[in-house]
Amino acid sequence: MRVMAQVQSNTVQLNTVQLGNNRHPLVMLHGWGQNLQSLQPMGELLATRSQVHIIDLPGFGKSPPPPEDWDTANYADRIYQYLQEQGIESADMLGHSFGGRVSIRLAHKYPHKVRSITLINAGGLQRQRTLQQSMRSQWVRNMRNAFKISPLYRDALLTWHTQKYGSRDYLNAGAMRGTLVKTVSEDLTELARHISVPVLLLWGEADTETPVEMGHRYHTLFANSELITIPHRDHFMFQAEGSHLCSYYVDKFLAQLSSKELSK
């Protein structure tokens, strides 16, 4: 069964797709700059076991942007509200990249609403940098700060700096740029330490956006986690035939959870 819905709240409307009507709800959240369609092939595979809810996060896909610059706590609040609207007492969460950040925040803020988390190449930890990389980053920041107080050509200099050193996500963010700046700098280390639900970590070893070392760090932070690294896979390892590979591990993980619940 496939249901498409527009869910209205006091803050922002959500565009969603619901697949299947089987057993426990699984809520899937996409990465930055993506939309629910990126996760839909995997969602269709997982719908044989779960009641799948794939959501366009506010500001992406067909969901309008938030009324102001949000952080991941605001996004978690909106997903919590969605769970309430749908009558979902507890859900399995699956988040890719930015969606992983939101899933972690939701599990920390509303632990009674989350049975488990699957993180696919998730963000939320500060990147480990070499001394040379740290020095270059500081030099870029110092240059921008100098341009901000320049008495001549300030706007032109800042525009040049943005085009030269801004990330792809930053350059493409448009009206969501303030939200990107808020969320990309968040460090979820301490939140992860306090999450006790089962966590499945799926990581592509060739990921350059959220390197596999982040997966290893998350594995040490979560009290109850399993890390699976997949060779030659990048940040979007769930795309194309990768949807079958990822759904295999997620389905196995969820089946084990259900089996443990039934045996109690």
ZIFENUR-V931567 format. One record per backbone hydrogen bond with DSSP energy under -1.0 kcal/mol. CO is the residue of the C=O (numbers start at 0). NH is the residue of the N-H. Records with the same first field share a line. If there is no record, write none. Layout:
BEGIN
CO = NH ; NH
END
This chain:
BEGIN
0 = 19
2 = 17
4 = 15
6 = 13
13 = 6
14 = 55
15 = 4
16 = 53
17 = 2
18 = 51
23 = 50
24 = 91
25 = 52
26 = 93
27 = 54
28 = 95
30 = 33
34 = 37
35 = 38
38 = 42
39 = 43
40 = 44
41 = 45
42 = 46
45 = 48 ; 49
50 = 25
51 = 18
52 = 27
53 = 16
56 = 59
59 = 62
62 = 58
70 = 74
71 = 75
72 = 76
73 = 77
74 = 78
75 = 79
76 = 80
77 = 81
78 = 82
79 = 83
80 = 84
81 = 85
82 = 87
83 = 86
90 = 114
91 = 26
92 = 117
93 = 28
94 = 119
95 = 98
96 = 100 ; 122
97 = 101
98 = 102
99 = 103
100 = 104
101 = 105
102 = 106
103 = 107
104 = 108
105 = 109
109 = 112
110 = 113
112 = 90
115 = 92
116 = 199
117 = 94
118 = 201
119 = 96
123 = 187
129 = 133
130 = 134
131 = 135
132 = 136
133 = 137
134 = 138
135 = 139
136 = 140
137 = 141
138 = 142
139 = 143
140 = 144
141 = 145
142 = 146
143 = 147
146 = 149
152 = 156
153 = 157
154 = 158
155 = 159
156 = 160
157 = 161
158 = 162
159 = 163
160 = 164
161 = 165
166 = 170
167 = 171
172 = 175
173 = 176
175 = 179
176 = 180
177 = 181
178 = 182
179 = 183
182 = 185
187 = 191
188 = 192
190 = 193
191 = 194
194 = 222
197 = 116
198 = 225
199 = 118
200 = 227
201 = 120
202 = 229
203 = 206
210 = 213
211 = 215
212 = 216
213 = 217
214 = 218
215 = 219
216 = 220
217 = 221
223 = 198
225 = 200
227 = 202
229 = 204 ; 232
232 = 205
233 = 236
235 = 238
238 = 241
239 = 242
240 = 244
241 = 245
242 = 246
243 = 247
244 = 248
245 = 249
246 = 250
247 = 251
248 = 252
249 = 253
250 = 254
251 = 255
252 = 256
253 = 257
254 = 258
255 = 259
256 = 260
257 = 261
258 = 262
END
